[in-house]
Amino acid sequence: MMEMPAALQRIADLGGPVVLLLIAVSVVTLAVVLYKFWQFKSAGVGRHTALSEAVAAWDRGDRSGARAALDRSTSYLAPVVDMALGAGPGAATRLEAEAETRFARLERGLRFLDTVAQLAPLLGLFGTVLGMIEAFQALQDAGAQVDPSILAGGIWVALLTTAVGLVVAMPTAIALSWFEARMDAERVTAGRAIHTILSPRGGAPAQDPGLAPAHA
């Protein structure tokens, strides 16, 4: 622990405060990505086998089978499907709103990842510009006794911030793309389930007053 301040000081001397800022951003970003992975896993994102079986059974007219399959589902969309099983044909808008509420919870934090993916390279470029300014100032101060190593050393140190910015931005962009692709697939799944239940094959009515919803 005693070496941590010294290490941070060396980093600051080498890459400047911009590198320290990018390192801090990378730590927060990693925490957000890990949390989102845990949240998606806990919610059962992408795991809708029982839910799909319930929708398929309802579409066939097997209402008891649909309820039994829904009871086995651990998906966060199960309450929405449960509402759809007891709703009328005109409830599509309300059910889609209920699904969007659940999607919004899962999408919290994605805007932060998007911001990091866009701003990290710009922060790195900003650090490079500052480093180049310092390098040329050092070159000017050298006067007639110009040493190429002064300029070369200043340039590679300046470019270090751009490299760090790209290192932070690229994995963040990949993770964000994966999360967004999963959410797009979730919206397709929810929309298909809602409309299949409200308009089952053969046009059978979705309402069944004799069956109480299994989920709150």
C-alpha positions as a LaTeX table, in Angstrom:
\begin{tabular}{lrrr}
\hline
Residue & $x$ (\AA) & $y$ (\AA) & $z$ (\AA) \\
\hline
Met1 & 0.00 & 0.00 & 0.00 \\
Met2 & 2.90 & 2.35 & 0.68 \\
Glu3 & 4.04 & 1.93 & $-2.93$ \\
Met4 & 0.70 & 3.01 & $-4.39$ \\
Pro5 & 1.23 & 6.80 & $-4.03$ \\
Ala6 & 4.71 & 6.47 & $-5.52$ \\
Ala7 & 3.36 & 4.46 & $-8.45$ \\
Leu8 & 0.63 & 7.02 & $-9.08$ \\
Gln9 & 3.21 & 9.78 & $-8.92$ \\
Arg10 & 5.35 & 8.01 & $-11.53$ \\
Ile11 & 2.32 & 7.62 & $-13.76$ \\
Ala12 & 1.47 & 11.30 & $-13.35$ \\
Asp13 & 5.05 & 12.31 & $-14.17$ \\
Leu14 & 5.07 & 10.10 & $-17.25$ \\
Gly15 & 1.63 & 10.65 & $-18.74$ \\
Gly16 & 0.32 & 13.61 & $-16.83$ \\
Pro17 & $-3.01$ & 14.07 & $-15.03$ \\
Val18 & $-4.96$ & 12.94 & $-18.10$ \\
Val19 & $-3.58$ & 9.40 & $-17.73$ \\
Leu20 & $-4.54$ & 9.38 & $-14.06$ \\
Leu21 & $-8.04$ & 10.49 & $-15.00$ \\
Leu22 & $-8.30$ & 7.75 & $-17.64$ \\
Ile23 & $-7.14$ & 5.14 & $-15.13$ \\
Ala24 & $-9.79$ & 6.29 & $-12.65$ \\
Val25 & $-12.43$ & 6.16 & $-15.41$ \\
Ser26 & $-11.31$ & 2.66 & $-16.39$ \\
Val27 & $-11.73$ & 1.40 & $-12.82$ \\
Val28 & $-15.27$ & 2.80 & $-12.60$ \\
Thr29 & $-16.09$ & 1.44 & $-16.07$ \\
Leu30 & $-14.88$ & $-2.04$ & $-15.13$ \\
Ala31 & $-17.07$ & $-1.95$ & $-12.03$ \\
Val32 & $-20.11$ & $-0.93$ & $-14.11$ \\
Val33 & $-19.47$ & $-3.68$ & $-16.70$ \\
Leu34 & $-19.12$ & $-6.37$ & $-14.03$ \\
Tyr35 & $-22.29$ & $-5.14$ & $-12.33$ \\
Lys36 & $-24.21$ & $-5.23$ & $-15.61$ \\
Phe37 & $-23.05$ & $-8.79$ & $-16.30$ \\
Trp38 & $-24.25$ & $-9.81$ & $-12.82$ \\
Gln39 & $-27.55$ & $-7.96$ & $-13.29$ \\
Phe40 & $-28.22$ & $-9.59$ & $-16.67$ \\
Lys41 & $-27.42$ & $-13.02$ & $-15.25$ \\
Ser42 & $-29.62$ & $-12.50$ & $-12.18$ \\
Ala43 & $-32.55$ & $-11.29$ & $-14.31$ \\
Gly44 & $-32.28$ & $-14.28$ & $-16.61$ \\
Val45 & $-31.62$ & $-12.23$ & $-19.73$ \\
Gly46 & $-31.60$ & $-14.58$ & $-22.70$ \\
Arg47 & $-32.95$ & $-17.49$ & $-20.66$ \\
His48 & $-36.59$ & $-17.72$ & $-21.70$ \\
Thr49 & $-37.06$ & $-21.42$ & $-22.38$ \\
Ala50 & $-39.99$ & $-21.87$ & $-19.98$ \\
Leu51 & $-41.42$ & $-18.53$ & $-21.05$ \\
Ser52 & $-41.33$ & $-19.56$ & $-24.71$ \\
Glu53 & $-42.99$ & $-22.85$ & $-23.84$ \\
Ala54 & $-45.77$ & $-20.95$ & $-22.07$ \\
Val55 & $-46.34$ & $-18.71$ & $-25.08$ \\
Ala56 & $-46.32$ & $-21.67$ & $-27.48$ \\
Ala57 & $-48.78$ & $-23.60$ & $-25.30$ \\
Trp58 & $-51.12$ & $-20.61$ & $-25.14$ \\
Asp59 & $-50.91$ & $-20.21$ & $-28.91$ \\
Arg60 & $-51.98$ & $-23.85$ & $-29.27$ \\
Gly61 & $-54.91$ & $-23.30$ & $-26.94$ \\
Asp62 & $-53.35$ & $-25.25$ & $-24.05$ \\
Arg63 & $-54.02$ & $-22.81$ & $-21.25$ \\
Ser64 & $-53.22$ & $-25.12$ & $-18.36$ \\
Gly65 & $-49.93$ & $-26.02$ & $-20.05$ \\
Ala66 & $-49.18$ & $-22.33$ & $-20.51$ \\
Arg67 & $-49.74$ & $-21.63$ & $-16.82$ \\
Ala68 & $-47.62$ & $-24.62$ & $-15.79$ \\
Ala69 & $-44.75$ & $-23.52$ & $-18.04$ \\
Leu70 & $-44.99$ & $-19.94$ & $-16.79$ \\
Asp71 & $-44.77$ & $-21.14$ & $-13.19$ \\
Arg72 & $-41.39$ & $-22.71$ & $-14.02$ \\
Ser73 & $-40.02$ & $-19.53$ & $-15.57$ \\
Thr74 & $-37.45$ & $-17.46$ & $-13.68$ \\
Ser75 & $-37.38$ & $-14.75$ & $-16.35$ \\
Tyr76 & $-37.90$ & $-11.12$ & $-15.36$ \\
Leu77 & $-40.49$ & $-11.02$ & $-18.18$ \\
Ala78 & $-42.67$ & $-13.66$ & $-16.49$ \\
Pro79 & $-44.89$ & $-11.04$ & $-14.74$ \\
Val80 & $-45.50$ & $-9.30$ & $-18.07$ \\
Val81 & $-46.50$ & $-12.57$ & $-19.74$ \\
Asp82 & $-48.68$ & $-13.41$ & $-16.74$ \\
Met83 & $-50.49$ & $-10.09$ & $-17.18$ \\
Ala84 & $-50.91$ & $-10.84$ & $-20.88$ \\
Leu85 & $-52.51$ & $-14.22$ & $-20.16$ \\
Gly86 & $-55.29$ & $-12.51$ & $-18.26$ \\
Ala87 & $-55.61$ & $-9.41$ & $-20.46$ \\
Gly88 & $-57.86$ & $-8.60$ & $-23.36$ \\
Pro89 & $-56.83$ & $-7.93$ & $-26.97$ \\
Gly90 & $-56.65$ & $-4.16$ & $-26.39$ \\
Ala91 & $-54.00$ & $-4.35$ & $-23.66$ \\
Ala92 & $-50.95$ & $-4.44$ & $-25.96$ \\
Thr93 & $-49.89$ & $-0.85$ & $-25.25$ \\
Arg94 & $-50.05$ & $-1.30$ & $-21.48$ \\
Leu95 & $-48.15$ & $-4.59$ & $-21.62$ \\
Glu96 & $-45.45$ & $-3.10$ & $-23.83$ \\
Ala97 & $-45.11$ & $-0.25$ & $-21.32$ \\
Glu98 & $-44.71$ & $-2.79$ & $-18.51$ \\
Ala99 & $-41.99$ & $-4.55$ & $-20.49$ \\
Glu100 & $-40.24$ & $-1.25$ & $-21.21$ \\
Thr101 & $-40.18$ & $-0.49$ & $-17.48$ \\
Arg102 & $-38.21$ & $-3.68$ & $-16.93$ \\
Phe103 & $-35.94$ & $-2.95$ & $-19.88$ \\
Ala104 & $-35.19$ & 0.49 & $-18.45$ \\
Arg105 & $-33.90$ & $-1.08$ & $-15.23$ \\
Leu106 & $-31.57$ & $-3.32$ & $-17.18$ \\
Glu107 & $-30.34$ & $-0.44$ & $-19.34$ \\
Arg108 & $-29.26$ & 1.74 & $-16.44$ \\
Gly109 & $-25.54$ & 2.33 & $-16.73$ \\
Leu110 & $-25.36$ & 1.76 & $-20.47$ \\
Arg111 & $-25.41$ & 5.50 & $-21.15$ \\
Phe112 & $-22.34$ & 5.84 & $-18.90$ \\
Leu113 & $-20.55$ & 3.15 & $-20.91$ \\
Asp114 & $-21.49$ & 4.93 & $-24.12$ \\
Thr115 & $-20.09$ & 8.19 & $-22.76$ \\
Val116 & $-16.81$ & 6.52 & $-21.78$ \\
Ala117 & $-16.47$ & 4.84 & $-25.17$ \\
Gln118 & $-16.87$ & 8.21 & $-26.89$ \\
Leu119 & $-14.91$ & 10.48 & $-24.55$ \\
Ala120 & $-11.94$ & 8.28 & $-23.59$ \\
Pro121 & $-10.22$ & 8.68 & $-27.01$ \\
Leu122 & $-10.89$ & 12.43 & $-26.88$ \\
Leu123 & $-9.36$ & 12.64 & $-23.41$ \\
Gly124 & $-6.35$ & 10.73 & $-24.70$ \\
Leu125 & $-6.05$ & 13.12 & $-27.64$ \\
Phe126 & $-6.34$ & 16.07 & $-25.28$ \\
Gly127 & $-3.45$ & 14.69 & $-23.23$ \\
Thr128 & $-1.43$ & 14.21 & $-26.41$ \\
Val129 & $-1.97$ & 17.83 & $-27.42$ \\
Leu130 & $-0.84$ & 19.01 & $-23.98$ \\
Gly131 & 2.22 & 16.76 & $-24.18$ \\
Met132 & 3.12 & 18.03 & $-27.65$ \\
Ile133 & 2.88 & 21.60 & $-26.42$ \\
Glu134 & 5.29 & 20.81 & $-23.60$ \\
Ala135 & 7.63 & 18.99 & $-26.01$ \\
Phe136 & 7.84 & 21.94 & $-28.39$ \\
Gln137 & 8.29 & 24.35 & $-25.49$ \\
Ala138 & 11.25 & 22.25 & $-24.32$ \\
Leu139 & 12.60 & 22.30 & $-27.87$ \\
Gln140 & 12.27 & 26.08 & $-27.99$ \\
Asp141 & 14.00 & 26.48 & $-24.63$ \\
Ala142 & 16.93 & 24.42 & $-25.93$ \\
Gly143 & 17.65 & 27.17 & $-28.42$ \\
Ala144 & 20.48 & 26.49 & $-30.85$ \\
Gln145 & 21.58 & 23.35 & $-28.97$ \\
Val146 & 18.71 & 21.23 & $-30.21$ \\
Asp147 & 18.77 & 17.60 & $-29.13$ \\
Pro148 & 16.43 & 15.39 & $-31.18$ \\
Ser149 & 15.97 & 13.15 & $-28.16$ \\
Ile150 & 14.19 & 15.99 & $-26.37$ \\
Leu151 & 11.53 & 16.13 & $-29.06$ \\
Ala152 & 11.35 & 12.36 & $-29.50$ \\
Gly153 & 10.98 & 11.74 & $-25.78$ \\
Gly154 & 8.29 & 14.36 & $-25.47$ \\
Ile155 & 6.34 & 12.96 & $-28.41$ \\
Trp156 & 6.21 & 9.36 & $-27.19$ \\
Val157 & 5.17 & 10.49 & $-23.74$ \\
Ala158 & 2.44 & 12.62 & $-25.33$ \\
Leu159 & 1.22 & 9.75 & $-27.49$ \\
Leu160 & 0.98 & 7.58 & $-24.38$ \\
Thr161 & $-2.23$ & 9.34 & $-23.37$ \\
Thr162 & $-3.84$ & 8.56 & $-26.73$ \\
Ala163 & $-2.89$ & 4.90 & $-26.35$ \\
Val164 & $-4.38$ & 4.78 & $-22.85$ \\
Gly165 & $-7.56$ & 6.44 & $-24.09$ \\
Leu166 & $-7.95$ & 3.83 & $-26.83$ \\
Val167 & $-7.24$ & 1.00 & $-24.39$ \\
Val168 & $-10.09$ & 2.27 & $-22.19$ \\
Ala169 & $-12.49$ & 2.99 & $-25.06$ \\
Met170 & $-12.22$ & $-0.18$ & $-27.15$ \\
Pro171 & $-13.19$ & $-2.79$ & $-24.51$ \\
Thr172 & $-15.92$ & $-0.46$ & $-23.27$ \\
Ala173 & $-17.36$ & $-0.17$ & $-26.78$ \\
Ile174 & $-17.29$ & $-3.97$ & $-27.18$ \\
Ala175 & $-19.08$ & $-4.50$ & $-23.85$ \\
Leu176 & $-21.64$ & $-1.82$ & $-24.67$ \\
Ser177 & $-22.33$ & $-3.39$ & $-28.07$ \\
Trp178 & $-22.92$ & $-6.77$ & $-26.42$ \\
Phe179 & $-25.31$ & $-5.32$ & $-23.83$ \\
Glu180 & $-27.26$ & $-3.40$ & $-26.47$ \\
Ala181 & $-27.53$ & $-6.48$ & $-28.69$ \\
Arg182 & $-28.92$ & $-8.47$ & $-25.76$ \\
Met183 & $-31.50$ & $-5.77$ & $-25.03$ \\
Asp184 & $-32.56$ & $-5.66$ & $-28.70$ \\
Ala185 & $-33.13$ & $-9.42$ & $-28.57$ \\
Glu186 & $-35.09$ & $-9.03$ & $-25.32$ \\
Arg187 & $-37.41$ & $-6.49$ & $-26.91$ \\
Val188 & $-38.06$ & $-8.84$ & $-29.83$ \\
Thr189 & $-38.81$ & $-11.69$ & $-27.41$ \\
Ala190 & $-41.18$ & $-9.59$ & $-25.31$ \\
Gly191 & $-43.00$ & $-8.13$ & $-28.31$ \\
Arg192 & $-43.49$ & $-11.53$ & $-29.90$ \\
Ala193 & $-44.75$ & $-13.03$ & $-26.62$ \\
Ile194 & $-47.24$ & $-10.21$ & $-26.00$ \\
His195 & $-48.72$ & $-10.20$ & $-29.47$ \\
Thr196 & $-48.84$ & $-14.00$ & $-29.71$ \\
Ile197 & $-50.77$ & $-14.22$ & $-26.44$ \\
Leu198 & $-53.16$ & $-11.40$ & $-27.32$ \\
Ser199 & $-53.75$ & $-12.77$ & $-30.82$ \\
Pro200 & $-53.36$ & $-16.55$ & $-30.54$ \\
Arg201 & $-53.58$ & $-18.84$ & $-33.53$ \\
Gly202 & $-57.16$ & $-19.32$ & $-34.65$ \\
Gly203 & $-58.24$ & $-16.02$ & $-33.05$ \\
Ala204 & $-59.24$ & $-17.55$ & $-29.71$ \\
Pro205 & $-59.87$ & $-14.94$ & $-27.01$ \\
Ala206 & $-57.00$ & $-14.40$ & $-24.59$ \\
Gln207 & $-59.23$ & $-13.61$ & $-21.61$ \\
Asp208 & $-59.93$ & $-16.51$ & $-19.25$ \\
Pro209 & $-61.90$ & $-15.36$ & $-16.19$ \\
Gly210 & $-61.67$ & $-18.81$ & $-14.62$ \\
Leu211 & $-57.90$ & $-18.72$ & $-14.32$ \\
Ala212 & $-56.37$ & $-16.37$ & $-11.79$ \\
Pro213 & $-52.90$ & $-14.95$ & $-12.55$ \\
Ala214 & $-50.13$ & $-17.08$ & $-11.06$ \\
His215 & $-47.80$ & $-14.15$ & $-10.47$ \\
Ala216 & $-48.28$ & $-10.90$ & $-8.63$ \\
\hline
\end{tabular}
